[in-house]
Amino acid sequence: MTLGVRFISSLDEVVEPVAEWLGAARPGRQLFEADHLLVPTNGVKAWLLPELARRVGNRSEWADGVIANVHVGYLGSLHTFIVPQRYRQVDPWSIDSMTGVILGLINGDSQFAAVIRRSGGALQAAAKLADRFDRYHARRPMMIRAWEQGSPVMSPTTADSFNDGEWRADDLGPMRWQFDLWRRMRGVIGIPSWPVQIQGAVQQLRRGENVVGLPDRLMVAGMQSLSLGAIELLEAFGHVSDVQVLLVHPSPTLAERARADLESVGARRGALQLRPADEVMPEDAHPMVYSWLRGARELQEMVMSQGIEVAQHQQLVPATTDSLLVRIQGAVAQGGVVRPVAHKADDVSVQIHRCYSLTRQVEALHDALLHARSEEHTSELQSRQ
């Protein structure tokens, strides 16, 4: 079993690898065994499934394939594989359950009077706090595990130090009430939070012990960001399943440069790099492009810091047009190398709409999309004639 991670330049590039993955023969596969595909958003799912349906099982030179028996989910689905009972019965750590517990703890408690007043009532305050704790569970699992052990620390900041995957932080200070409330809630619920449950399952997977319900293969496609917890889960899945991950990094040039820099540093496995306060931008990089790609760089650093090899981009296909949008995409791919070209008056590949409200922005986007679809339809009819 393996974990394979590689970069792609844009979301469009996920279609062919996913179609090839779905169509690959697997010895011993059951007839109605489902495949599992994880994507970033519902919008990506709605776009990707029709594209796959045109390619999977199709005849040569015909777009008449079909997509069936494929379970498409999101990163949160990772938890359903290793803690399935959480999703098959009433979950005491769900937002609704935590809201009820928190409401009973804060209602009538004077120290939460300000929070209740700002939120517009005790129920609204309880719901907001439950949602905050749920996000802590998903995005800051190390902190919740520390809270389980009674350590009142906040998630990592630039003042914290990392070593072998563990972090140390100062006391919560004025945010201590969150820790105290969470501990009281934990006492009422009476069972470990799911980050702790997942930690036990991850250790089991790393010993090569499969978990009931875990598929024998998994594809994660089109992600532009991953939490440290998600990377930990995927790495653990790779011990017992075939896991393939496609990460979007728009700049092959900067990705290769970052890979060489990280390898030259020789950081130990588990040592998470922190964002430097005085980051120095390369002289040949465009400031805006370098800023845009900060998230992609940090994702690459986080993945490589966990000892996971990342396959770099495949050879890019040269652009067939010279529009402004294509030149911008080329500049991003090359790390900010800008090629000055005179702008053509009929080039509408990049448009800027100035709107007076969010509602007007939606209306302008709606009109622009309809106009683009109309032009595509007209071009298609002309080509057929």
N, C-alpha and C positions, 0 to 999 in steps of 0.2 A: 504494500500500500504506500502511496506517495502523496505529497503535497507539491503541486506545481503552481508557481506564481509568475506571471509575465505581464509586461506593460503593453498597452495599446495606446495609440495617439488620440483616438476619439471614440465616442460611443458607437458610431457606425461600424466600427471594426469588430464588434462582438458577434455580429450575425453569423458570419461564416464559421468561426471557431465553435460556436454553440451548435450550429447545424451539423457540423462534422462530428462533434461530441455525441449528439443525440443519435446520429446515424451509425456510429461505430458498433461493430458486432462485439458481443460479450459472451464468451463461452459459459454455459450453465445458467444463463439468465432465464427466469421464469417468464411465461408468455405475457402475463398481465402485470409484471413488475413495473412500478412507476419510477420515473426519473425525477430528480429534484434539482430545481434551478432557482437561485436566489438573485434578485435584481434590486437596484436602489429604490425605485419608486413605482407607484401604480401607473404613472405615465409611461415609464420605460416598458413595463409589462404590456400595456395596451399597444405600444408600437412594435415591440419585439415579436410577439406571438404571430401576427399576420406575416411578418417577414420570414419567420421560421417555417410557417405553414407552406410557403411557396417553395421551400427548399428540401424539407425533410420528406423522404419517400417519393420524390417527384420523378417523372420520367425524363430522360435525357432531352434537353432543350425545351422542356415544358415546365411551367411554373404551376404544377398541379399536385403539389404535395399535401400533406396533412400533419397537423400537430395534435397529438392526443396522448393521454395518460402521462402528462408532464405536470408535476406539482410546482407551480411558480409561487415563490414566497419572497420574504424580505429577510434582512439580517436577523431580526428577532426570531425567525424560525429556527435558528441554530439552537435555541434553548429548548424547543419542543422535542428535539431529537434525544437530548440527554436528561431532561427532567420532564418526561411526558405527563406524569401525574399532575403537574402544575396546570396543565391545560385540559384535563379530563374531569375535573371536579372543581368545587369552589376553592379559589386560590386566596388564602389569607393575606398574601402579599400583593394582590391586585390593587389598583388605584381605588376602586370602590370599597374594598374591604378596609384598606388603610384609612380612607376618609371616615368611615364609621368609627374606627378605633380612635383616631386623632380627635374627632369631634367630642367624644366622651372625655378625652384627656384635657382639652383646652377650654371647654365650655365651663364658665364660672371660675377659671383660674386667672387671677389678676395679672400675672406676668405675661399673659398673651392678650391682654386687653388692647394694646396698641396694634398688634397684628390683626386682630378681629376687626378693629375699627377701620384700618386701612383697606381691608378686604371686603368690607360691606356686610359683615355678619359672620357668625361662628361657622356656619356650614360652608360658606365660600372660602373662609380661611383654611378650614380642614381640607377642602378639595385642592386648594393651591399647594398646601404643604404635602399632601399625598402625592400630587404630581411631581413636586420637587424631589421627594424621596425616591420615587420611581425612576426619575432621570438619574439620580445618584447611583441607583442599583445598576442601571444600564451603562453609564458612562464613567463611573468611578468605582468599579468593583473592589479595587485594592483598599479604598477608603472605608467602604462598608465592611470589609473583612476586618479592618482595624477596629471599627466601631463594635463589631461583634465581640472582639477581645477586650473591649473597655478602653481603647486608646482614643482620646478625643483629639483627632487630627483632621485637617482639611486635605483635600486632594492636592496633588503636586503643584507647586508654583516655582518661579525662577529661584526662590530662596531654598528650595528643597534639594536634597542630594539623593542620587540613585546609585545602587550598587547591586549587581546580580539580580535585577528585577524587583528589589525592595526599595522603598523610599521612606525617608524620615522627614517629619515636618514639625513646625512649632505648634504650640497649643492653639486651639480655635479662637481664643480671646473673646471678642464680643459676639462671635457666632456659636459660642458654647451651647446656647439654648437649643440649637438644632440637634446636636449630639444627645443632649439630655432627653429631649422629646423622643428622638428615635429610639433610645434605649428603653424608655418607658413603653413605647409602642411595641418594641421587641418582646418585652416581658408579658404584655397582654396577648400577643399573637402566639408565643410559646414555642415556635419552631424556627430553625435557622433561616435566614434570608436566602433568596435564591443565588446570589453571588457565592455564598458559602457552599450551597448544594452543588453548584456548577464546579467549584474548585475540586470537590471530591470526585466528581465524574471525570474531570480532566486528568487528575492523577491516575484514575483507573484506566483511562484510554492510553495514557503514556506508558502504562505497564503492558499494553497490548491486549487488555481485556475489553472486548467489545461490549457496547451498551445496547440493551434491547431497544429496537426501533431505529437504530442508526442505519441509514442507507449505505450500500456498498460503494456508491459513488455520488459525488456532489459537484455541481458547477456554480461558482459565484461570478457573475458577469457584470461589468460596467461600473464598479464601485470607484468613486473618487476619494473616498475617505473610509478608514476603518478605525474603530476604537481598539485600544490595547487588549480589551477583553475579547473582542471578536477575533483578533489575530491569535490570541491564546487558544481559543476554541478551534479555529481552523487548523492550527499546528497540531493540536491533540487529535483531531479527526484524522489527520494524515497518517497516524499510526495504525489505524484499523480500516480506513476507507481510501478510495481514490478521490482526491480533492483537487479541482482545478480552479484557479482564481485569475480573472482578467481585471487588471487595475488600469484606470484611465490616467495617463500622464501625458499631457499635450506636447511636451518638449523632449524628444529623444536626445538632443544635445545636452541639455541640463541634467537629464537622468543619468547619462553616461558619466558626466563630470562628477555628479554627486556620488555615484558608485565608486569611482576611482578615489575620491576624497575619503569616503567612509572606510574603504579597504586599507588605505594608507595609514589611517588612524589606528586601526587594529583594536577597536573596542571589544570588550568581552561580551559574550552572549548574555543578554538580559540587561545590559547597561543602557538605559534609555537616555538619549540625547535631549538636553534641554534647549529651549530657544535662547540663543545668546542675546544679551542686552545691547551689545555693540556689534551686531552682525555686519560684516563687510561685504558689500556687493561686488562681484567681479567687474573689472573695468570694461569688458566687452559685452556686458549684459545691459539690456534696456531696463531702466528703473521700473516702468509700469509692468513689463512682462515678468520681471523678477519678483515683483510684489504679487502679481496674479498667481504665480506658481508656488507661492510659499506653502500652501496646503499640500501640493503634490510632493514637494521636497520633504516635508515633515512626515508624510505617509511613507515615503521611501526609506527615510531614516528609521522610522519606527519598525517597519517590517524587517529591515536588515539587522537592526539591533537585537532582534529575537532569534538570530541565527538562520533566517530563511533566505535562501537564494532566490533572486528575482531575475528572470530572463528579460533581457532588454528588448527594445522595439525591433520588429522586423524591418526590412528595407522599405522605405517610403516610396509610394508611387508618385512620380512628378505630376504636378497640377497641369490640367489641360486648358485652364483659363487664366486670365491675368486680372481678375477683378480685385477690388479693394479688399473684400472679405478673404479671398485666397491669399493675398499678400500679407494680411494680418495673421492668418493661420500659419503661413510660412515663417513669419518673424517669430511667432511663439514657438514653433517647432525647432527653430535654430537658436533659441535662447535669447532673442531680442535683436538679431541682426536685421536692421531695417533697410530695405532697398527702395530708395526714392524713385517714384515714377509719377509722371503727370496724371492727375485724376481725369477720367473721361466723364463727360457730362451725362451720358446715358447709363452710367454705372450706378445701379441702385441696390447693390448687394449689401451695403451697410446704410441704414437709415436711422435718423434720430428724430423722435417725436417729442415735442415739448407739451406736457399735459399739466393741467391745473389741479388734478386730483387723482386718487387711485382708481376711481371709477372710470375716469376718462382714459387712463392708461389701458385698462382692460378693453374699452371700446376701440381705442386706436390699434391695439394688438389684434383684436377681432377683425377689423377692417383690413389690416395688412395681411393677415392670413388668408382671408377670402380673396383678396386681390392676387396673392401669390398662387393660390390654387386655380384661380381663373386663368392666369397666364400659363400655368402648366397644362391645363386642359386644352387651351387654344393651340399651344405648341404641339401637343400630341395629335390633335385633329389634323393640323397642317402636315405633320410628318406622315400620317396615314394617307392623305390625299396625294 
